[in-house]
Amino acid sequence: MNDLTIARWRKSSRSAEGECVEVADRLGAVVGVRDSKDSAGPALLFGAAQWRCFIETVKTGQLP
């Protein structure tokens, strides 16, 4: 189980007002993602390799 109290959450600079996700680092081998409107709500955790693959896919415009 990861301790999300040590996470440093940040919003994307491209997020629209009220339509944001936050990403957390400082979690070791995982990256956290949560809805910025519900910071006390659930967070998704992704392995570092999965997160890098997602970011590369977004950057290259390969998402359907």
PyMOL commands that set and color helices and strands:
alter all, ss='L'
color gray80, all
select helices_A, chain A and resi 4-6+36-38+48-59
alter helices_A, ss='H'
color red, helices_A
select strands_A, chain A and resi 8-11+21-25+30-35+43-47
alter strands_A, ss='S'
color yellow, strands_A
deselect
rebuild
show_as cartoon
